[in-house]
Amino acid sequence: MARHLSRTITTRVLAGLWLLAWLSAPALAQPSFDLARLDAQFARARQAFNVPGLAVAIVKDGKVVFARGYGVRELGKAEPVDEHTIFGIASNTKAFTAALMAM
């Protein structure tokens, strides 16, 4: 049961990351992106995938152009997610690498 729940959460996180990348691509194509629009998109994605919190970093030309956290670190607790929050992602980096190669 716990393993199934872990896979469900992992699937939601990966799907959320794909959605976030897809949603942010048009905003980043412009020389300056609309921060309020990105904030709203990430907040909607967090709610759509029912996750307590997420952190986003966008790197362009080797420099971080956007880094922000949304939501809380743990459901029922008040500690917020920020750009320095560390998430355990196990071996999901393999899927991220494959996704980036496909993009």
Backbone as a printed PyTorch tensor [residue, N CA C, xyz], in Angstrom:
tensor([[[  0.8290,  -1.1920,   0.0000],
         [  0.0000,   0.0000,   0.0000],
         [  0.8750,   1.2570,   0.0000]],

        [[  1.8800,   1.2880,   0.8820],
         [  2.7480,   2.4680,   0.9530],
         [  3.5230,   2.6530,  -0.3460]],

        [[  3.9500,   1.5340,  -0.9530],
         [  4.6870,   1.6110,  -2.2150],
         [  3.7970,   2.1860,  -3.3220]],

        [[  2.5360,   1.7530,  -3.3520],
         [  1.5870,   2.2710,  -4.3400],
         [  1.3680,   3.7680,  -4.1340]],

        [[  1.2360,   4.1950,  -2.8880],
         [  1.0490,   5.6100,  -2.5850],
         [  2.2660,   6.4030,  -3.0220]],

        [[  3.4540,   5.8610,  -2.7890],
         [  4.6880,   6.5300,  -3.2000],
         [  4.7380,   6.6870,  -4.7160]],

        [[  4.3440,   5.6530,  -5.4430],
         [  4.3280,   5.7390,  -6.9100],
         [  3.2970,   6.7610,  -7.3860]],

        [[  2.1540,   6.8130,  -6.7210],
         [  1.1230,   7.7830,  -7.0810],
         [  1.6420,   9.2040,  -6.8860]],

        [[  2.3040,   9.4430,  -5.7780],
         [  2.8610,  10.7710,  -5.5040],
         [  3.9340,  11.1030,  -6.5260]],

        [[  4.8130,  10.1410,  -6.8250],
         [  5.8660,  10.3550,  -7.8150],
         [  5.2660,  10.6830,  -9.1720]],

        [[  4.2340,   9.9660,  -9.5630],
         [  3.5700,  10.2210, -10.8400],
         [  2.9920,  11.6270, -10.8740]],

        [[  2.3820,  12.0490,  -9.7900],
         [  1.8170,  13.4010,  -9.7270],
         [  2.9050,  14.4590,  -9.8170]],

        [[  4.0170,  14.2260,  -9.1420],
         [  5.1140,  15.1940,  -9.1700],
         [  5.6810,  15.3020, -10.5840]],

        [[  5.9200,  14.1630, -11.2270],
         [  6.4560,  14.1930, -12.5870],
         [  5.4840,  14.8630, -13.5590]],

        [[  4.2150,  14.5300, -13.4320],
         [  3.2170,  15.1660, -14.2950],
         [  3.1650,  16.6690, -14.0310]],

        [[  3.2840,  17.0500, -12.7740],
         [  3.2930,  18.4700, -12.4330],
         [  4.4840,  19.1900, -13.0220]],

        [[  5.6460,  18.5510, -12.9970],
         [  6.8400,  19.1710, -13.5790],
         [  6.6990,  19.3480, -15.0880]],

        [[  6.1180,  18.3610, -15.7550],
         [  5.8650,  18.4980, -17.1980],
         [  4.9210,  19.6740, -17.4530]],

        [[  3.8550,  19.7450, -16.6520],
         [  2.8920,  20.8300, -16.8090],
         [  3.5490,  22.1800, -16.5650]],

        [[  4.3590,  22.2680, -15.5280],
         [  5.0240,  23.5360, -15.2240],
         [  5.9590,  23.9590, -16.3520]],

        [[  6.7040,  23.0100, -16.8860],
         [  7.6060,  23.3340, -17.9930],
         [  6.8100,  23.8170, -19.2020]],

        [[  5.7110,  23.1460, -19.4730],
         [  4.8770,  23.5110, -20.6170],
         [  4.2310,  24.8820, -20.4240]],

        [[  3.7470,  25.1510, -19.2080],
         [  3.0980,  26.4290, -18.9370],
         [  4.0730,  27.6000, -18.9470]],

        [[  5.2970,  27.3670, -18.4900],
         [  6.2410,  28.4760, -18.3810],
         [  6.9780,  28.7600, -19.6760]],

        [[  6.9880,  27.8500, -20.6190],
         [  7.7390,  28.0410, -21.8670],
         [  7.3250,  29.3070, -22.6220]],

        [[  6.0280,  29.5780, -22.8480],
         [  5.6710,  30.8070, -23.5750],
         [  6.0920,  32.0730, -22.8310]],

        [[  5.9850,  32.0570, -21.5220],
         [  6.3510,  33.2420, -20.7440],
         [  7.8500,  33.5040, -20.8120]],

        [[  8.6370,  32.4400, -20.8860],
         [ 10.0890,  32.6050, -20.9200],
         [ 10.6050,  32.9430, -22.3110]],

        [[  9.7980,  32.7300, -23.3360],
         [ 10.2310,  33.0260, -24.6990],
         [ 10.3770,  34.5310, -24.9090]],

        [[  9.6920,  35.3060, -24.1070],
         [  9.7740,  36.7610, -24.2070],
         [ 10.9910,  37.2380, -23.4200]],

        [[ 11.5860,  38.3750, -23.8150],
         [ 12.7670,  38.8640, -23.1060],
         [ 12.5440,  39.0480, -21.6060]],

        [[ 11.4060,  39.5680, -21.2080],
         [ 11.0900,  39.6780, -19.7870],
         [  9.7420,  38.9990, -19.5770]],

        [[  9.6650,  38.1390, -18.5780],
         [  8.4280,  37.4050, -18.3790],
         [  7.5960,  38.0350, -17.2790]],

        [[  6.3170,  37.7770, -17.3300],
         [  5.3390,  38.3270, -16.3970],
         [  5.3390,  37.4910, -15.1190]],

        [[  5.9510,  38.0160, -14.0640],
         [  6.0890,  37.2870, -12.8080],
         [  4.7340,  36.9290, -12.2060]],

        [[  3.7880,  37.8290, -12.2750],
         [  2.4540,  37.5530, -11.7130],
         [  1.7940,  36.3920, -12.4570]],

        [[  1.9950,  36.3520, -13.7710],
         [  1.4090,  35.2690, -14.5740],
         [  2.0460,  33.9230, -14.2160]],

        [[  3.3700,  33.9140, -14.0640],
         [  4.0500,  32.6770, -13.6650],
         [  3.5930,  32.2310, -12.2810]],

        [[  3.5120,  33.1600, -11.3390],
         [  3.0440,  32.8280,  -9.9920],
         [  1.6640,  32.1820, -10.0480]],

        [[  0.7760,  32.7620, -10.8180],
         [ -0.5890,  32.2290, -10.9300],
         [ -0.5860,  30.8330, -11.5550]],

        [[  0.2350,  30.6230, -12.5820],
         [  0.2910,  29.3100, -13.2340],
         [  0.8350,  28.2470, -12.2900]],

        [[  1.8810,  28.5640, -11.5470],
         [  2.4470,  27.5910, -10.6210],
         [  1.4880,  27.3060,  -9.4700]],

        [[  0.7840,  28.3110,  -9.0030],
         [ -0.2030,  28.1050,  -7.9360],
         [ -1.3390,  27.2070,  -8.4250]],

        [[ -1.8050,  27.4240,  -9.6600],
         [ -2.8570,  26.5650, -10.2270],
         [ -2.3660,  25.1270, -10.3870]],

        [[ -1.1410,  24.9650, -10.8490],
         [ -0.5860,  23.6180, -11.0250],
         [ -0.4800,  22.9020,  -9.6820]],

        [[ -0.0730,  23.6160,  -8.6480],
         [  0.0330,  23.0150,  -7.3160],
         [ -1.3230,  22.5110,  -6.8410]],

        [[ -2.3490,  23.3100,  -7.0770],
         [ -3.6950,  22.8970,  -6.6820],
         [ -4.2130,  21.7600,  -7.5600]],

        [[ -3.9490,  21.8270,  -8.8640],
         [ -4.4340,  20.7980,  -9.7880],
         [ -3.8460,  19.4290,  -9.4620]],

        [[ -2.5860,  19.3980,  -9.0410],
         [ -1.9410,  18.1280,  -8.7400],
         [ -1.9920,  17.7870,  -7.2500]],

        [[ -2.6780,  18.6240,  -6.4880],
         [ -2.9410,  18.3530,  -5.0760],
         [ -1.6600,  18.0470,  -4.2980]],

        [[ -0.6650,  18.9130,  -4.4480],
         [  0.5750,  18.7730,  -3.6880],
         [  0.6640,  19.9310,  -2.6960]],

        [[  1.2010,  19.6820,  -1.5020],
         [  1.2590,  20.7590,  -0.5050],
         [  2.2030,  21.8860,  -0.8860]],

        [[  3.2690,  21.5690,  -1.6220],
         [  4.2160,  22.6140,  -1.9870],
         [  5.1270,  22.1830,  -3.1090]],

        [[  5.7390,  23.1700,  -3.7500],
         [  6.7030,  22.9020,  -4.8120],
         [  7.6620,  24.0770,  -4.9140]],

        [[  8.8250,  23.7980,  -5.4620],
         [  9.8220,  24.8400,  -5.6960],
         [ 10.1480,  24.8440,  -7.1800]],

        [[ 10.3390,  26.0220,  -7.7230],
         [ 10.6060,  26.1720,  -9.1510],
         [ 11.8700,  27.0010,  -9.3280]],

        [[ 12.7360,  26.5380, -10.2200],
         [ 13.9070,  27.3140, -10.6080],
         [ 14.0000,  27.2640, -12.1250]],

        [[ 14.1750,  28.4000, -12.7340],
         [ 14.3320,  28.4790, -14.1820],
         [ 15.7140,  29.0400, -14.4580]],

        [[ 16.4790,  28.2930, -15.2420],
         [ 17.8510,  28.6700, -15.5570],
         [ 17.9350,  28.9640, -17.0480]],

        [[ 18.5070,  30.1160, -17.3660],
         [ 18.6880,  30.4930, -18.7710],
         [ 20.1270,  30.9550, -18.9540]],

        [[ 20.7970,  30.3860, -19.9370],
         [ 22.1950,  30.7260, -20.2210],
         [ 23.0820,  30.5710, -18.9860]],

        [[ 22.8030,  29.5230, -18.2000],
         [ 23.6230,  29.2340, -17.0360],
         [ 23.3540,  30.0970, -15.8180]],

        [[ 22.3430,  30.9530, -15.8820],
         [ 22.0210,  31.8240, -14.7480],
         [ 20.5830,  31.5910, -14.3030]],

        [[ 20.3810,  31.6040, -12.9890],
         [ 19.0280,  31.4570, -12.4530],
         [ 18.2850,  32.7700, -12.6940]],

        [[ 17.1980,  32.6900, -13.4760],
         [ 16.4060,  33.8880, -13.7610],
         [ 15.1240,  33.9270, -12.9430]],

        [[ 14.7770,  32.7940, -12.3270],
         [ 13.5570,  32.7260, -11.5240],
         [ 13.7290,  31.5920, -10.5220]],

        [[ 13.4880,  31.8570,  -9.2590],
         [ 13.5160,  30.8190,  -8.2240],
         [ 12.5260,  31.2070,  -7.1390]],

        [[ 11.5870,  30.3240,  -6.8920],
         [ 10.5510,  30.6360,  -5.9060],
         [  9.9080,  29.3420,  -5.4010]],

        [[  9.4120,  29.3780,  -4.1880],
         [  8.6830,  28.2640,  -3.6120],
         [  7.2120,  28.6090,  -3.4730]],

        [[  6.3820,  27.5810,  -3.4940],
         [  4.9290,  27.7460,  -3.3870],
         [  4.3860,  26.7210,  -2.4080]],

        [[  3.4810,  27.1250,  -1.5460],
         [  2.8390,  26.2120,  -0.6240],
         [  3.6670,  25.9300,   0.6120]],

        [[  3.4020,  24.7930,   1.2390],
         [  4.0630,  24.4090,   2.4870],
         [  4.8570,  23.1190,   2.2930]],

        [[  5.8170,  22.9080,   3.2020],
         [  6.6800,  21.7220,   3.0980],
         [  5.9460,  20.4420,   3.4500]],

        [[  5.0430,  20.5330,   4.4090],
         [  4.3120,  19.3520,   4.8550],
         [  2.8760,  19.7290,   5.1570]],

        [[  1.9660,  18.9010,   4.6940],
         [  0.5480,  19.1460,   4.9080],
         [  0.2480,  19.2630,   6.3970]],

        [[ -0.4690,  20.2960,   6.7630],
         [ -0.8360,  20.5090,   8.1510],
         [  0.1700,  21.3070,   8.9580]],

        [[  1.2750,  21.6670,   8.3360],
         [  2.2920,  22.4660,   9.0180],
         [  2.4620,  23.7810,   8.2690]],

        [[  2.9700,  24.7810,   8.9650],
         [  3.0280,  26.1300,   8.3920],
         [  4.3570,  26.4720,   7.7150]],

        [[  5.3570,  25.6040,   7.8080],
         [  6.6640,  25.9420,   7.2460],
         [  6.5780,  25.9960,   5.7100]],

        [[  6.8430,  27.1760,   5.1390],
         [  6.6600,  27.3350,   3.6930],
         [  7.8030,  26.7230,   2.8780]],

        [[  7.5010,  26.4240,   1.6330],
         [  8.5150,  25.9990,   0.6710],
         [  9.1520,  27.2700,   0.1090]],

        [[ 10.4750,  27.2710,  -0.0060],
         [ 11.1550,  28.3890,  -0.6580],
         [ 12.1240,  27.8330,  -1.6920]],

        [[ 12.8940,  28.7150,  -2.3050],
         [ 13.7920,  28.2710,  -3.3730],
         [ 14.9510,  27.4300,  -2.8540]],

        [[ 15.1170,  27.3340,  -1.5470],
         [ 16.1980,  26.5420,  -0.9560],
         [ 15.7100,  25.2220,  -0.3630]],

        [[ 14.4240,  24.9340,  -0.4460],
         [ 13.8750,  23.6950,   0.0870],
         [ 14.4170,  22.5150,  -0.7090]],

        [[ 14.8590,  21.4910,   0.0030],
         [ 15.3950,  20.2970,  -0.6410],
         [ 14.3200,  19.2150,  -0.6140]],

        [[ 14.0370,  18.6470,  -1.7840],
         [ 13.0570,  17.5790,  -1.9180],
         [ 13.7830,  16.2800,  -2.2450]],

        [[ 13.3890,  15.1910,  -1.6000],
         [ 13.9220,  13.8760,  -1.9380],
         [ 13.2000,  13.3620,  -3.1770]],

        [[ 13.9430,  13.1170,  -4.2430],
         [ 13.2830,  12.6770,  -5.4770],
         [ 13.7190,  11.2880,  -5.9280]],

        [[ 14.4690,  10.5890,  -5.0600],
         [ 14.8990,   9.2140,  -5.3350],
         [ 15.5840,   9.1450,  -6.6970]],

        [[ 15.1930,   8.1880,  -7.5190],
         [ 15.8570,   8.0400,  -8.8140],
         [ 15.0570,   8.6770,  -9.9420]],

        [[ 14.2070,   9.6370,  -9.6090],
         [ 13.4150,  10.3170, -10.6370],
         [ 14.2570,  11.1850, -11.5570]],

        [[ 15.5120,  11.4390, -11.1920],
         [ 16.3720,  12.2450, -12.0660],
         [ 16.5420,  11.5800, -13.4230]],

        [[ 16.4360,  10.2630, -13.4730],
         [ 16.5120,   9.5630, -14.7630],
         [ 15.3590,  10.0020, -15.6650]],

        [[ 14.1670,  10.0920, -15.0830],
         [ 13.0040,  10.5360, -15.8650],
         [ 13.1490,  11.9940, -16.2750]],

        [[ 13.6970,  12.8280, -15.3870],
         [ 13.9100,  14.2440, -15.7340],
         [ 14.8870,  14.3720, -16.8970]],

        [[ 15.9530,  13.5860, -16.8490],
         [ 16.9550,  13.6330, -17.9200],
         [ 16.3300,  13.2100, -19.2430]],

        [[ 15.5440,  12.1260, -19.2190],
         [ 14.8800,  11.6820, -20.4380],
         [ 13.9030,  12.7360, -20.9570]],

        [[ 13.1800,  13.3780, -20.0440],
         [ 12.2240,  14.4250, -20.4520],
         [ 12.9470,  15.6070, -21.0860]],

        [[ 14.0610,  16.0070, -20.4890],
         [ 14.8290,  17.1250, -21.0580],
         [ 15.3890,  16.7660, -22.4200]],

        [[ 15.8370,  15.5410, -22.5790],
         [ 16.3490,  15.1230, -23.8830],
         [ 15.2380,  15.1290, -24.9190]],

        [[ 14.0450,  14.7470, -24.5230],
         [ 12.9090,  14.7440, -25.4550],
         [ 12.5090,  16.1640, -25.8410]],

        [[ 12.6750,  17.0900, -24.8890],
         [ 12.3030,  18.4850, -25.1810],
         [ 13.3100,  19.0980, -26.1250]]])
